[in-house]
């Protein structure tokens, strides 16, 4: 209920033999709304087909949280492009994100609190999962001749 108001204090000092002094101190700015606090991080594997998930640990715990996912070609927060339709806490990385960086914007709000926005850059460039090809043997494959073992008598 003090939000938007100014706060001050008046201090009076006196002592026998001294002149009484009064000092008034006031804040220059009005009291802000309650503040949202906490931390937000991204977990998951930053590869094509991998899932990234937002872990938001914020107070008040019943605050509303919204998500927007972006990509960056340069790996900078200022160079971001919205990924349309990605508004949940989990993002499955699509093929067209290869070579890019992922950014999530997390906005936390609640009545009576000042809204807070977190921006997190996944600082690993998205790559394809490495696939190792294992040759499939064919039934008619030739087996090269093997040398005969040599026995040595001691």
TILO-163579 format. One record per atom (N, C-alpha, C): residue number from 1; atom name; x, y negated, z negated. Coordinates in nm, 2 decimals, m for minus. Each point is the difference from the previous one (the first is absolute). Example, Ala and Ser with C-alpha at 12.3 -4.5 7.8 and 13.67 -1.06 7.14 Angstrom:
2
REC  n  atom  X  Y  Z
REC  1  N  1.32  0.57  m0.78 $
REC  1  CA  m0.09  m0.12  0.00 $
REC  1  C  0.09  m0.12  0.00 $
REC  2  N  m0.04  m0.11  0.07 $
REC  2  CA  0.09  m0.11  0.00 $
REC  2  C  m0.08  m0.11  m0.08 $
This chain:
154
REC  n  atom  X  Y  Z
REC  1  N  0.08  0.12  0.00 $
REC  1  CA  m0.08  m0.12  0.00 $
REC  1  C  0.08  m0.13  0.00 $
REC  2  N  0.14  0.01  m0.01 $
REC  2  CA  0.08  m0.11  0.00 $
REC  2  C  0.06  m0.03  0.14 $
REC  3  N  m0.04  0.09  0.09 $
REC  3  CA  0.05  m0.02  0.14 $
REC  3  C  m0.04  m0.14  0.06 $
REC  4  N  0.09  m0.07  0.06 $
REC  4  CA  m0.02  m0.13  0.06 $
REC  4  C  0.01  m0.11  m0.10 $
REC  5  N  0.02  0.03  m0.13 $
REC  5  CA  0.02  m0.11  m0.10 $
REC  5  C  0.14  m0.03  m0.02 $
REC  6  N  0.03  m0.12  m0.06 $
REC  6  CA  0.13  m0.04  m0.04 $
REC  6  C  0.02  0.02  m0.15 $
REC  7  N  0.11  0.04  m0.04 $
REC  7  CA  0.03  0.03  m0.15 $
REC  7  C  0.11  m0.10  m0.04 $
REC  8  N  m0.02  m0.04  m0.13 $
REC  8  CA  0.10  m0.09  m0.06 $
REC  8  C  0.01  0.02  m0.14 $
REC  9  N  0.10  m0.06  m0.06 $
REC  9  CA  0.01  0.01  m0.15 $
REC  9  C  0.05  m0.13  m0.05 $
REC  10  N  m0.04  m0.04  m0.12 $
REC  10  CA  0.05  m0.12  m0.06 $
REC  10  C  0.07  0.04  m0.13 $
REC  11  N  0.12  m0.04  m0.02 $
REC  11  CA  0.09  0.03  m0.11 $
REC  11  C  0.03  m0.13  m0.08 $
REC  12  N  m0.03  0.00  m0.12 $
REC  12  CA  0.04  m0.11  m0.09 $
REC  12  C  0.10  0.05  m0.10 $
REC  13  N  0.11  m0.08  m0.01 $
REC  13  CA  0.11  0.03  m0.09 $
REC  13  C  0.01  m0.11  m0.10 $
REC  14  N  0.00  0.03  m0.13 $
REC  14  CA  0.02  m0.11  m0.10 $
REC  14  C  0.08  0.06  m0.12 $
REC  15  N  0.08  m0.10  m0.06 $
REC  15  CA  0.08  0.04  m0.12 $
REC  15  C  0.02  m0.13  m0.08 $
REC  16  N  0.00  0.01  m0.13 $
REC  16  CA  0.01  m0.12  m0.08 $
REC  16  C  0.13  m0.07  0.04 $
REC  17  N  m0.01  m0.13  0.02 $
REC  17  CA  0.11  m0.08  0.03 $
REC  17  C  0.03  m0.01  0.15 $
REC  18  N  m0.08  0.07  0.08 $
REC  18  CA  0.01  m0.01  0.15 $
REC  18  C  m0.13  m0.05  0.06 $
REC  19  N  0.02  m0.05  0.12 $
REC  19  CA  m0.12  m0.05  0.07 $
REC  19  C  m0.07  0.12  0.06 $
REC  20  N  m0.13  0.01  m0.02 $
REC  20  CA  m0.08  0.11  0.06 $
REC  20  C  0.00  m0.01  0.15 $
REC  21  N  0.02  0.11  0.07 $
REC  21  CA  0.01  0.01  0.14 $
REC  21  C  m0.10  0.10  0.05 $
REC  22  N  m0.07  m0.04  0.11 $
REC  22  CA  m0.10  0.09  0.07 $
REC  22  C  0.05  0.02  0.14 $
REC  23  N  m0.01  0.13  0.04 $
REC  23  CA  0.04  0.03  0.14 $
REC  23  C  m0.12  0.08  0.06 $
REC  24  N  m0.03  m0.04  0.12 $
REC  24  CA  m0.11  0.07  0.08 $
REC  24  C  0.06  0.07  0.11 $
REC  25  N  m0.03  0.13  0.02 $
REC  25  CA  0.05  0.08  0.11 $
REC  25  C  m0.12  0.06  0.08 $
REC  26  N  0.00  m0.01  0.13 $
REC  26  CA  m0.11  0.05  0.08 $
REC  26  C  0.06  0.07  0.12 $
REC  27  N  m0.06  0.11  0.03 $
REC  27  CA  0.04  0.07  0.12 $
REC  27  C  m0.03  m0.08  0.13 $
REC  28  N  0.09  0.00  0.10 $
REC  28  CA  m0.03  m0.08  0.12 $
REC  28  C  m0.10  0.07  0.09 $
REC  29  N  m0.01  0.13  m0.02 $
REC  29  CA  m0.09  0.07  0.09 $
REC  29  C  m0.11  0.07  m0.08 $
REC  30  N  m0.11  0.02  0.06 $
REC  30  CA  m0.11  0.07  m0.06 $
REC  30  C  0.03  0.15  m0.02 $
REC  31  N  m0.06  0.06  m0.10 $
REC  31  CA  0.02  0.14  m0.02 $
REC  31  C  m0.05  0.08  0.11 $
REC  32  N  0.08  0.09  0.05 $
REC  32  CA  m0.05  0.09  0.11 $
REC  32  C  m0.09  0.11  m0.04 $
REC  33  N  m0.06  0.06  0.09 $
REC  33  CA  m0.08  0.11  m0.03 $
REC  33  C  0.09  0.12  m0.05 $
REC  34  N  m0.06  0.10  m0.05 $
REC  34  CA  0.07  0.12  m0.05 $
REC  34  C  0.09  0.05  0.12 $
REC  35  N  0.11  0.06  m0.04 $
REC  35  CA  0.09  0.04  0.11 $
REC  35  C  0.00  0.15  0.01 $
REC  36  N  0.00  0.05  0.13 $
REC  36  CA  0.01  0.14  0.03 $
REC  36  C  0.15  0.04  m0.01 $
REC  37  N  0.03  0.11  m0.06 $
REC  37  CA  0.14  0.04  m0.01 $
REC  37  C  0.01  0.15  0.04 $
REC  38  N  0.12  0.04  0.02 $
REC  38  CA  0.02  0.14  0.03 $
REC  38  C  0.10  0.02  0.12 $
REC  39  N  0.00  0.12  0.05 $
REC  39  CA  0.09  0.03  0.11 $
REC  39  C  m0.07  0.08  0.11 $
REC  40  N  0.06  0.00  0.12 $
REC  40  CA  m0.06  0.07  0.11 $
REC  40  C  0.12  0.06  0.07 $
REC  41  N  m0.01  0.13  0.04 $
REC  41  CA  0.11  0.06  0.08 $
REC  41  C  m0.06  0.09  0.10 $
REC  42  N  0.08  0.04  0.11 $
REC  42  CA  m0.04  0.09  0.10 $
REC  42  C  0.07  0.13  m0.02 $
REC  43  N  m0.07  0.11  0.01 $
REC  43  CA  0.07  0.13  m0.01 $
REC  43  C  m0.04  0.08  0.13 $
REC  44  N  0.08  0.10  0.03 $
REC  44  CA  m0.02  0.08  0.11 $
REC  44  C  0.12  0.01  0.10 $
REC  45  N  m0.02  0.08  0.10 $
REC  45  CA  0.10  0.02  0.10 $
REC  45  C  m0.02  m0.09  0.12 $
REC  46  N  0.10  m0.09  0.03 $
REC  46  CA  m0.02  m0.10  0.11 $
REC  46  C  0.04  0.06  0.14 $
REC  47  N  m0.08  0.10  0.04 $
REC  47  CA  0.02  0.07  0.13 $
REC  47  C  m0.13  0.01  0.07 $
REC  48  N  0.01  0.02  0.13 $
REC  48  CA  m0.13  0.02  0.08 $
REC  48  C  m0.07  0.12  m0.06 $
REC  49  N  m0.13  m0.02  m0.02 $
REC  49  CA  m0.08  0.10  m0.06 $
REC  49  C  0.00  0.01  m0.15 $
REC  50  N  0.09  m0.08  m0.06 $
REC  50  CA  0.02  0.00  m0.15 $
REC  50  C  m0.11  m0.10  m0.06 $
REC  51  N  m0.02  0.01  m0.13 $
REC  51  CA  m0.10  m0.08  m0.07 $
REC  51  C  0.08  m0.09  m0.09 $
REC  52  N  m0.04  m0.13  0.00 $
REC  52  CA  0.04  m0.10  m0.10 $
REC  52  C  m0.11  m0.03  m0.09 $
REC  53  N  0.02  m0.01  m0.13 $
REC  53  CA  m0.11  m0.02  m0.09 $
REC  53  C  0.05  m0.12  m0.09 $
REC  54  N  m0.10  m0.08  m0.03 $
REC  54  CA  0.03  m0.11  m0.10 $
REC  54  C  m0.03  0.04  m0.14 $
REC  55  N  0.09  m0.02  m0.09 $
REC  55  CA  m0.02  0.02  m0.14 $
REC  55  C  0.00  m0.13  m0.07 $
REC  56  N  m0.12  m0.05  m0.04 $
REC  56  CA  m0.02  m0.13  m0.06 $
REC  56  C  m0.03  0.02  m0.15 $
REC  57  N  0.09  m0.05  m0.08 $
REC  57  CA  m0.01  0.00  m0.14 $
REC  57  C  m0.02  m0.14  m0.05 $
REC  58  N  m0.13  m0.05  m0.01 $
REC  58  CA  m0.03  m0.14  m0.03 $
REC  58  C  m0.09  m0.01  m0.12 $
REC  59  N  0.01  m0.12  m0.06 $
REC  59  CA  m0.09  m0.04  m0.11 $
REC  59  C  m0.07  m0.12  0.04 $
REC  60  N  m0.13  m0.02  m0.01 $
REC  60  CA  m0.09  0.10  m0.07 $
REC  60  C  m0.02  0.12  0.09 $
REC  61  N  m0.01  0.12  m0.06 $
REC  61  CA  m0.01  0.12  0.07 $
REC  61  C  m0.13  0.01  0.08 $
REC  62  N  m0.10  m0.07  m0.03 $
REC  62  CA  m0.13  0.00  0.07 $
REC  62  C  m0.01  m0.10  0.12 $
REC  63  N  0.11  m0.06  0.03 $
REC  63  CA  0.01  m0.10  0.11 $
REC  63  C  m0.03  0.06  0.13 $
REC  64  N  m0.05  m0.07  0.10 $
REC  64  CA  m0.03  0.04  0.13 $
REC  64  C  0.13  0.00  0.08 $
REC  65  N  0.03  0.11  0.08 $
REC  65  CA  0.13  0.00  0.07 $
REC  65  C  m0.04  0.03  0.15 $
REC  66  N  0.06  m0.09  0.09 $
REC  66  CA  m0.02  0.02  0.14 $
REC  66  C  0.13  0.02  0.07 $
REC  67  N  0.00  0.07  0.11 $
REC  67  CA  0.13  0.03  0.07 $
REC  67  C  m0.01  m0.04  0.15 $
REC  68  N  0.11  m0.05  0.05 $
REC  68  CA  0.02  m0.02  0.14 $
REC  68  C  0.13  0.05  0.04 $
REC  69  N  0.01  0.08  0.11 $
REC  69  CA  0.12  0.05  0.05 $
REC  69  C  0.05  m0.07  0.12 $
REC  70  N  0.13  m0.03  0.01 $
REC  70  CA  0.06  m0.07  0.11 $
REC  70  C  0.12  0.08  0.05 $
REC  71  N  0.05  m0.04  0.11 $
REC  71  CA  0.13  0.05  0.05 $
REC  71  C  0.09  m0.12  0.03 $
REC  72  N  0.13  0.02  0.00 $
REC  72  CA  0.10  m0.10  0.04 $
REC  72  C  0.10  0.06  0.09 $
REC  73  N  0.03  m0.07  0.11 $
REC  73  CA  0.11  0.05  0.09 $
REC  73  C  0.14  m0.03  m0.05 $
REC  74  N  0.00  m0.11  m0.09 $
REC  74  CA  0.13  m0.04  m0.05 $
REC  74  C  0.03  0.03  m0.14 $
REC  75  N  m0.10  0.06  m0.07 $
REC  75  CA  0.03  0.03  m0.14 $
REC  75  C  m0.01  m0.12  m0.09 $
REC  76  N  m0.08  m0.10  0.03 $
REC  76  CA  m0.01  m0.12  m0.08 $
REC  76  C  m0.15  m0.02  m0.03 $
REC  77  N  m0.03  m0.05  m0.12 $
REC  77  CA  m0.14  m0.03  m0.04 $
REC  77  C  m0.06  m0.11  0.09 $
REC  78  N  0.07  m0.09  0.05 $
REC  78  CA  m0.05  m0.11  0.08 $
REC  78  C  m0.04  0.05  0.14 $
REC  79  N  0.06  0.11  0.04 $
REC  79  CA  m0.02  0.05  0.14 $
REC  79  C  m0.09  0.12  m0.02 $
REC  80  N  m0.13  m0.02  m0.02 $
REC  80  CA  m0.09  0.11  m0.02 $
REC  80  C  m0.12  m0.01  0.09 $
REC  81  N  m0.05  0.12  0.04 $
REC  81  CA  m0.12  0.01  0.08 $
REC  81  C  m0.10  0.10  m0.07 $
REC  82  N  m0.12  m0.05  m0.01 $
REC  82  CA  m0.10  0.09  m0.07 $
REC  82  C  m0.03  0.12  0.08 $
REC  83  N  m0.01  0.11  m0.07 $
REC  83  CA  m0.04  0.13  0.06 $
REC  83  C  m0.15  0.01  m0.02 $
REC  84  N  m0.08  m0.02  0.11 $
REC  84  CA  m0.14  0.00  m0.02 $
REC  84  C  m0.06  0.12  m0.06 $
REC  85  N  m0.10  m0.02  m0.09 $
REC  85  CA  m0.08  0.11  m0.06 $
REC  85  C  0.07  0.07  m0.12 $
REC  86  N  0.12  m0.04  m0.03 $
REC  86  CA  0.08  0.06  m0.11 $
REC  86  C  m0.02  m0.08  m0.13 $
REC  87  N  m0.10  0.04  m0.08 $
REC  87  CA  m0.03  m0.08  m0.12 $
REC  87  C  m0.02  0.09  m0.13 $
REC  88  N  0.06  0.12  0.01 $
REC  88  CA  m0.01  0.09  m0.12 $
REC  88  C  0.14  0.00  m0.07 $
REC  89  N  0.01  0.06  m0.11 $
REC  89  CA  0.13  0.01  m0.07 $
REC  89  C  0.10  0.10  0.06 $
REC  90  N  m0.05  0.08  0.10 $
REC  90  CA  0.08  0.10  0.07 $
REC  90  C  0.00  m0.03  0.15 $
REC  91  N  0.12  0.01  0.06 $
REC  91  CA  0.02  m0.02  0.14 $
REC  91  C  0.08  0.11  0.06 $
REC  92  N  m0.06  0.07  0.10 $
REC  92  CA  0.07  0.11  0.07 $
REC  92  C  0.06  m0.07  0.12 $
REC  93  N  0.13  0.02  0.01 $
REC  93  CA  0.08  m0.07  0.10 $
REC  93  C  m0.02  0.06  0.14 $
REC  94  N  m0.04  m0.08  0.09 $
REC  94  CA  m0.04  0.04  0.14 $
REC  94  C  0.13  0.00  0.09 $
REC  95  N  m0.01  0.07  0.11 $
REC  95  CA  0.11  0.00  0.10 $
REC  95  C  0.05  m0.13  0.04 $
REC  96  N  m0.09  m0.10  0.02 $
REC  96  CA  0.04  m0.13  0.05 $
REC  96  C  0.08  m0.08  m0.10 $
REC  97  N  0.02  0.05  m0.12 $
REC  97  CA  0.08  m0.08  m0.10 $
REC  97  C  0.15  0.04  0.00 $
REC  98  N  0.04  0.09  0.09 $
REC  98  CA  0.14  0.04  0.00 $
REC  98  C  0.09  m0.12  0.03 $
REC  99  N  0.11  m0.02  m0.07 $
REC  99  CA  0.09  m0.11  0.02 $
REC  99  C  m0.05  m0.13  m0.07 $
REC  100  N  m0.11  0.00  m0.08 $
REC  100  CA  m0.05  m0.11  m0.07 $
REC  100  C  0.01  0.01  m0.15 $
REC  101  N  m0.03  m0.10  m0.07 $
REC  101  CA  0.00  0.00  m0.14 $
REC  101  C  m0.15  m0.02  m0.05 $
REC  102  N  m0.03  0.05  m0.11 $
REC  102  CA  m0.14  m0.01  m0.05 $
REC  102  C  0.00  m0.09  m0.12 $
REC  103  N  m0.11  m0.08  0.00 $
REC  103  CA  m0.02  m0.10  m0.11 $
REC  103  C  m0.14  0.02  m0.05 $
REC  104  N  m0.02  0.00  m0.13 $
REC  104  CA  m0.13  0.00  m0.06 $
REC  104  C  m0.02  m0.13  m0.08 $
REC  105  N  m0.12  m0.05  0.01 $
REC  105  CA  m0.04  m0.12  m0.07 $
REC  105  C  m0.11  0.05  m0.10 $
REC  106  N  0.02  m0.02  m0.13 $
REC  106  CA  m0.09  0.04  m0.10 $
REC  106  C  m0.05  m0.12  m0.07 $
REC  107  N  m0.13  m0.02  0.00 $
REC  107  CA  m0.06  m0.12  m0.07 $
REC  107  C  m0.09  0.05  m0.11 $
REC  108  N  0.03  m0.06  m0.12 $
REC  108  CA  m0.06  0.04  m0.12 $
REC  108  C  m0.09  m0.12  m0.05 $
REC  109  N  m0.13  0.03  m0.03 $
REC  109  CA  m0.08  m0.11  m0.04 $
REC  109  C  m0.10  0.04  m0.11 $
REC  110  N  m0.04  m0.10  m0.07 $
REC  110  CA  m0.11  0.03  m0.11 $
REC  110  C  m0.05  m0.14  m0.04 $
REC  111  N  m0.13  0.00  m0.02 $
REC  111  CA  m0.06  m0.13  m0.05 $
REC  111  C  0.07  m0.05  m0.12 $
REC  112  N  0.03  m0.13  m0.01 $
REC  112  CA  0.06  m0.06  m0.11 $
REC  112  C  0.16  0.01  0.00 $
REC  113  N  0.05  0.07  0.11 $
REC  113  CA  0.14  0.01  0.01 $
REC  113  C  0.05  m0.06  0.13 $
REC  114  N  0.12  m0.04  0.00 $
REC  114  CA  0.06  m0.06  0.12 $
REC  114  C  0.04  0.12  0.09 $
REC  115  N  m0.05  0.00  0.13 $
REC  115  CA  0.03  0.11  0.09 $
REC  115  C  0.15  0.01  0.03 $
REC  116  N  0.05  0.12  0.00 $
REC  116  CA  0.15  0.03  0.03 $
REC  116  C  0.01  0.09  0.12 $
REC  117  N  0.10  m0.04  0.09 $
REC  117  CA  0.03  0.09  0.11 $
REC  117  C  0.14  0.04  0.00 $
REC  118  N  0.02  0.13  0.02 $
REC  118  CA  0.13  0.07  0.00 $
REC  118  C  0.03  0.03  0.15 $
REC  119  N  0.12  m0.02  0.05 $
REC  119  CA  0.04  0.05  0.13 $
REC  119  C  0.12  0.09  m0.02 $
REC  120  N  m0.01  0.12  0.06 $
REC  120  CA  0.11  0.10  m0.01 $
REC  120  C  0.04  0.04  0.13 $
REC  121  N  0.13  m0.01  0.03 $
REC  121  CA  0.06  0.05  0.12 $
REC  121  C  0.06  0.13  m0.02 $
REC  122  N  m0.04  0.10  0.08 $
REC  122  CA  0.07  0.13  0.00 $
REC  122  C  0.12  m0.02  0.08 $
REC  123  N  0.12  m0.01  m0.06 $
REC  123  CA  0.12  m0.04  0.07 $
REC  123  C  0.07  0.11  0.08 $
REC  124  N  m0.07  0.11  0.02 $
REC  124  CA  0.05  0.10  0.09 $
REC  124  C  m0.07  0.00  0.13 $
REC  125  N  0.08  0.00  0.11 $
REC  125  CA  m0.07  0.00  0.13 $
REC  125  C  m0.07  0.13  0.02 $
REC  126  N  m0.12  0.00  0.06 $
REC  126  CA  m0.07  0.12  0.02 $
REC  126  C  0.06  0.08  0.11 $
REC  127  N  0.02  0.13  m0.02 $
REC  127  CA  0.06  0.09  0.10 $
REC  127  C  m0.08  0.12  0.01 $
REC  128  N  0.02  0.08  0.11 $
REC  128  CA  m0.07  0.12  0.02 $
REC  128  C  0.07  0.11  m0.09 $
REC  129  N  m0.08  0.09  m0.04 $
REC  129  CA  0.06  0.11  m0.08 $
REC  129  C  0.09  0.08  0.10 $
REC  130  N  0.12  0.04  m0.06 $
REC  130  CA  0.09  0.08  0.08 $
REC  130  C  m0.05  0.14  0.02 $
REC  131  N  m0.01  0.04  0.12 $
REC  131  CA  m0.05  0.13  0.04 $
REC  131  C  0.12  0.08  0.05 $
REC  132  N  0.03  0.11  m0.06 $
REC  132  CA  0.12  0.08  0.04 $
REC  132  C  m0.06  0.12  0.08 $
REC  133  N  0.04  0.00  0.13 $
REC  133  CA  m0.05  0.11  0.09 $
REC  133  C  0.07  0.13  m0.03 $
REC  134  N  m0.07  0.11  m0.02 $
REC  134  CA  0.06  0.13  m0.02 $
REC  134  C  m0.03  0.08  0.12 $
REC  135  N  0.10  0.04  0.07 $
REC  135  CA  m0.02  0.08  0.13 $
REC  135  C  m0.08  0.13  m0.03 $
REC  136  N  m0.09  0.03  0.08 $
REC  136  CA  m0.08  0.12  m0.01 $
REC  136  C  0.07  0.11  0.09 $
REC  137  N  0.04  0.11  m0.07 $
REC  137  CA  0.07  0.11  0.08 $
REC  137  C  m0.10  0.06  0.10 $
REC  138  N  0.05  0.04  0.12 $
REC  138  CA  m0.08  0.06  0.09 $
REC  138  C  0.03  0.15  0.01 $
REC  139  N  m0.09  0.09  0.03 $
REC  139  CA  0.02  0.14  m0.01 $
REC  139  C  0.11  0.04  0.11 $
REC  140  N  0.01  m0.07  0.11 $
REC  140  CA  0.10  0.04  0.10 $
REC  140  C  0.13  m0.07  m0.01 $
REC  141  N  0.02  m0.07  m0.11 $
REC  141  CA  0.13  m0.07  m0.02 $
REC  141  C  0.12  0.10  0.00 $
REC  142  N  0.10  m0.03  0.06 $
REC  142  CA  0.12  0.08  0.00 $
REC  142  C  0.08  m0.02  m0.12 $
REC  143  N  0.05  0.11  m0.06 $
REC  143  CA  0.09  m0.02  m0.12 $
REC  143  C  0.14  0.02  0.06 $
REC  144  N  0.08  m0.10  m0.02 $
REC  144  CA  0.14  0.00  0.05 $
REC  144  C  0.07  0.12  m0.07 $
REC  145  N  0.10  0.06  0.08 $
REC  145  CA  0.08  0.11  m0.06 $
REC  145  C  0.07  m0.04  m0.12 $
REC  146  N  0.00  0.08  m0.10 $
REC  146  CA  0.07  m0.02  m0.12 $
REC  146  C  0.13  0.07  m0.01 $
REC  147  N  0.11  m0.06  m0.05 $
REC  147  CA  0.12  0.07  m0.01 $
REC  147  C  m0.01  0.12  m0.10 $
REC  148  N  0.07  0.11  0.03 $
REC  148  CA  0.00  0.11  m0.09 $
REC  148  C  0.09  m0.03  m0.11 $
REC  149  N  m0.04  0.05  m0.12 $
REC  149  CA  0.08  m0.03  m0.12 $
REC  149  C  0.13  0.08  0.01 $
REC  150  N  0.11  m0.05  m0.05 $
REC  150  CA  0.13  0.06  0.00 $
REC  150  C  0.03  0.04  m0.14 $
REC  151  N  0.04  0.13  m0.01 $
REC  151  CA  0.03  0.05  m0.13 $
REC  151  C  0.15  0.00  m0.02 $
REC  152  N  0.05  m0.05  m0.11 $
REC  152  CA  0.14  m0.01  m0.03 $
REC  152  C  0.03  0.10  m0.11 $
REC  153  N  0.10  0.08  0.02 $
REC  153  CA  0.03  0.10  m0.11 $
REC  153  C  0.11  m0.06  m0.08 $
REC  154  N  m0.01  0.00  m0.13 $
REC  154  CA  0.11  m0.05  m0.09 $
REC  154  C  0.07  0.11  m0.06 $
